[in-house]
Amino acid sequence: MGTLFGGRLARAGHQVVFVDTDPARVAAIAANGVWENDIPARCAAALPGVAQGETDLLILFTKAQHTAAAMVQNAGALRPDGMVLTLQNGLGNGVAIAGVVGADRVLVGITNWPADLLGHGRIHVAGHGMVKFWSLTGADTPAIHRVAAALAEADLGASAEPSVKVAIWEKVIFNAALNGICALTRMTVGEVGDFAPARDLALQVVAEGITIALANDVAVDGERVRQAVAFAMTHHRAHKPSMLQDVEAGRPTEVDAIQGGLLAAAHRHGMTTHALAHCTALLRSIDHIVRSS
């Protein structure tokens, strides 16, 4: 996602610096730029902490469990009025960022752009997507519209959306179901849809997620979420969600921000969510094994 957004912003005329903790990735991008479907973009690249005080906008694409550390490492790159945009998965990323730079400098949103990583700085994009975001505080500020214009000019389908909180929660519910069940079963999205026990469990997580959102005064559209899950099971059959890819690669997952974020919201209201709680416990058990090995 960073390669997609950074490359398109660079081609639109913005000065872009990619920041990554992997020296090999940084060296490759610094030497060769980034490539989207064989279309190049020249960009700078650096390890965390190198760029200082020059950045108007920092877009964060780390895994949710690395949000706070990434912000501590890179907050110094921002100008005094610089903003941070998170389009990450899960709940709580905006609050974690605000803990470092302050809530009035945080933009939160979602994106559904499809981008497959081919190598350092090289991606394949097979379709189109969108970006929706707004301020963490809910206030309408000039910075929101400047960022929206820049992303739209870079052909990223961006819009400033005051009700983005609903979209964020709907995506979390979708991911809690499909990401989680795929990771636990090692099935693709289509295989989950084909196997009734797995499909039914995913739909139970969806139903519980919708109930949790409504209890937290987030007016999600339950039918829209169910239709999105059904569409994915039918049309994205071979897709391996990121959480399944993490399990296969032996990496920790984003369970605490996705399933765990929903579960924490349920506990605040004393709600019982059997399917979500069991899936969360199993995913955390997998993460425990990864971290212990």
C-alpha positions in Angstrom: 0.0 0.0 0.0 2.9 2.4 0.7 4.3 1.6 -2.7 1.0 2.3 -4.4 0.3 5.6 -2.6 3.8 6.9 -2.6 4.4 6.1 -6.2 1.2 7.8 -7.4 1.8 10.9 -5.2 5.4 11.1 -6.7 4.1 10.8 -10.2 1.6 13.6 -9.4 4.5 15.9 -8.6 4.8 15.5 -4.8 8.1 15.0 -3.1 7.9 11.5 -1.5 10.2 9.8 0.9 9.6 6.1 1.7 10.5 5.1 5.3 11.1 1.5 6.2 13.0 -0.5 8.8 14.4 -2.9 6.2 17.7 -1.6 4.9 17.5 -3.8 1.8 14.1 -2.4 0.9 15.3 1.2 1.5 18.4 0.6 -0.7 16.3 -0.9 -3.5 13.8 2.0 -3.6 16.6 4.6 -3.3 18.4 3.0 -6.3 15.5 2.0 -8.5 12.4 4.0 -7.4 9.1 2.2 -7.2 7.1 0.4 -9.9 3.4 -0.1 -10.3 2.5 -2.4 -13.2 5.8 -1.6 -14.8 5.2 2.2 -14.4 8.1 3.8 -12.6 8.3 6.6 -10.1 11.5 8.1 -8.7 11.4 8.5 -4.9 13.7 8.9 -2.0 13.9 6.3 0.7 15.3 6.3 4.3 15.4 4.4 7.5 13.3 5.8 10.4 14.5 9.0 12.0 16.5 10.2 9.0 14.0 12.8 7.7 13.6 15.7 10.1 11.0 18.5 10.3 10.2 18.7 6.6 7.1 16.6 6.1 3.6 18.0 5.5 1.9 14.6 5.6 2.9 11.2 7.0 0.8 8.3 5.8 1.1 5.3 8.1 0.8 1.8 6.6 2.4 -0.4 9.3 0.7 -3.3 10.9 -1.5 -2.1 13.8 0.8 -3.6 16.4 3.6 -1.4 15.2 1.7 1.9 15.1 2.9 3.4 18.3 6.6 2.5 17.7 6.5 3.8 14.1 5.1 7.1 15.3 7.7 7.5 18.0 10.4 6.8 15.4 9.0 9.1 12.7 7.2 12.0 14.4 10.3 14.1 14.1 9.9 14.1 10.4 6.8 16.3 10.6 6.6 20.0 10.3 5.0 21.7 13.3 1.7 21.7 11.4 2.2 18.4 9.7 -0.6 15.8 9.6 -0.7 12.0 10.0 -3.1 9.9 7.9 -3.8 6.3 9.0 -5.6 4.0 6.5 -4.6 0.9 8.6 -6.8 -2.1 9.6 -8.5 -2.3 12.9 -9.6 0.0 15.7 -7.4 2.2 17.8 -4.7 3.3 15.4 -5.8 6.9 15.4 -5.8 7.1 19.2 -2.3 5.5 19.3 -1.0 8.1 16.8 -2.7 10.9 18.8 -0.7 9.8 21.9 2.4 10.9 20.1 1.4 13.9 18.0 -1.9 15.1 19.4 -5.5 14.3 18.3 -5.8 17.5 16.2 -3.1 16.3 13.8 -4.6 12.9 13.0 -6.7 11.9 10.0 -8.4 8.5 10.1 -9.9 6.5 7.2 -10.0 3.4 5.1 -8.9 2.3 1.6 -9.8 -0.8 -0.4 -7.2 -0.5 -3.1 -5.8 -3.9 -4.2 -2.1 -4.1 -4.4 0.1 -7.2 -4.5 3.7 -6.9 -3.5 6.1 -8.4 -6.1 9.4 -7.3 -4.5 11.1 -4.3 -3.0 9.3 -1.3 -4.4 7.4 -3.3 -7.0 3.6 -4.0 -7.0 0.9 -5.2 -9.2 -2.5 -3.4 -9.1 -5.3 -5.4 -10.7 -8.3 -3.0 -10.1 -9.5 0.3 -8.7 -10.2 1.5 -5.2 -11.1 4.4 -3.0 -10.0 6.3 0.0 -12.3 7.9 2.6 -11.1 9.8 5.6 -11.8 12.6 8.1 -10.2 14.1 11.2 -9.9 12.0 14.4 -11.6 14.8 16.4 -14.5 15.1 13.9 -13.7 18.7 13.2 -13.7 20.1 9.6 -10.3 21.6 8.9 -8.5 23.0 5.8 -5.9 20.2 6.1 -8.6 17.5 5.4 -9.4 19.1 2.1 -5.8 19.7 1.1 -4.9 16.1 1.7 -8.1 14.9 -0.1 -7.2 17.1 -3.2 -3.6 15.7 -3.3 -4.8 12.1 -3.1 -7.5 12.7 -5.7 -5.0 14.3 -8.1 -2.8 11.2 -7.6 -5.7 9.1 -8.9 -6.3 7.4 -5.6 -10.1 8.0 -5.6 -10.0 10.0 -2.4 -12.8 11.8 -0.7 -13.3 13.7 2.6 -16.1 11.8 4.4 -17.4 13.1 7.8 -19.1 9.7 8.4 -16.0 7.7 7.8 -16.2 6.1 11.3 -19.1 4.0 10.0 -17.0 2.8 7.1 -14.1 2.0 9.4 -16.2 -0.1 11.7 -17.8 -1.9 8.7 -14.4 -2.8 7.4 -13.3 -4.0 10.8 -16.4 -6.3 11.1 -15.7 -7.6 7.5 -12.0 -8.3 8.4 -12.8 -9.8 11.8 -14.9 -12.4 10.0 -13.0 -13.3 6.9 -9.5 -12.5 8.0 -10.0 -14.4 11.2 -11.7 -17.5 9.8 -9.2 -17.7 6.9 -6.3 -17.5 9.3 -7.7 -20.1 11.6 -8.6 -22.6 8.9 -5.9 -21.8 6.4 -8.7 -21.6 3.8 -9.0 -19.0 1.1 -12.0 -16.7 1.1 -13.8 -18.9 -1.5 -13.1 -22.1 0.5 -14.6 -20.5 3.6 -17.7 -19.6 1.5 -17.9 -23.2 0.2 -17.7 -25.0 3.6 -20.8 -24.5 5.6 -19.3 -24.7 9.1 -16.6 -22.1 8.3 -19.1 -19.9 6.5 -21.6 -20.0 9.3 -18.9 -19.1 11.9 -17.8 -16.1 9.8 -21.5 -15.0 9.6 -21.8 -15.3 13.3 -18.8 -13.0 13.8 -20.4 -10.6 11.4 -23.7 -10.6 13.3 -21.9 -10.1 16.6 -19.8 -7.3 15.2 -22.9 -5.5 13.9 -24.5 -5.7 17.4 -21.3 -4.4 19.0 -21.1 -1.4 16.6 -24.7 -0.5 17.2 -24.2 -0.7 21.0 -21.3 1.7 20.6 -23.5 4.2 18.7 -21.9 3.5 15.3 -24.7 3.2 12.8 -23.3 0.5 10.6 -25.4 -0.9 7.8 -25.6 -4.6 8.6 -27.0 -5.7 5.3 -24.1 -3.8 3.5 -21.6 -5.7 5.6 -23.3 -9.1 4.9 -23.4 -8.4 1.2 -19.7 -7.4 1.2 -18.8 -10.7 2.8 -21.0 -12.7 0.4 -19.5 -10.8 -2.6 -15.9 -11.6 -1.4 -16.8 -15.3 -1.0 -18.1 -15.4 -4.5 -15.8 -13.1 -6.4 -12.5 -13.1 -4.4 -12.3 -16.9 -4.1 -8.6 -17.3 -4.3 -7.8 -14.4 -2.1 -5.6 -15.0 1.0 -6.4 -12.2 3.5 -3.4 -10.5 5.2 -4.0 -12.3 8.5 -3.7 -15.7 6.7 -0.6 -14.5 5.0 0.8 -13.5 8.4 0.1 -17.0 9.9 1.6 -18.8 6.9 4.7 -16.6 7.2 5.0 -17.1 10.9 4.4 -13.4 11.7 2.2 -12.0 14.5 -1.3 -11.0 13.2 -3.3 -7.9 13.8 -5.8 -9.7 16.0 -5.6 -7.1 18.8 -6.7 -4.3 16.6 -9.3 -6.2 14.6 -11.0 -9.0 16.6 -9.5 -7.7 19.8 -10.7 -4.1 19.1 -14.3 -5.4 18.6 -14.1 -7.6 21.7 -12.9 -4.7 23.8 -15.8 -2.6 22.5 -18.2 -5.4 23.5 -16.8 -5.7 27.0 -17.3 -2.0 27.6 -21.1 -2.7 27.3 -21.0 -6.0 29.1 -21.9 -7.9 26.0 -21.3 -11.7 25.4 -20.0 -12.6 22.0 -19.2 -16.3 21.8 -18.1 -16.6 18.2 -15.9 -13.5 18.3 -14.4 -14.3 21.7 -13.5 -17.9 20.7 -11.9 -16.7 17.4 -10.0 -14.0 19.2 -8.7 -16.5 21.8 -7.5 -18.9 19.1 -5.8 -16.2 17.0 -4.0 -14.9 20.1 -2.9 -18.4 20.8 -1.4 -18.7 17.4 0.4 -15.3 18.0 1.7 -16.6 21.3 3.3 -19.5 19.6 4.9 -17.2 17.0 6.3 -14.9 19.6 7.5 -17.7 21.7 9.4 -19.5 18.9 
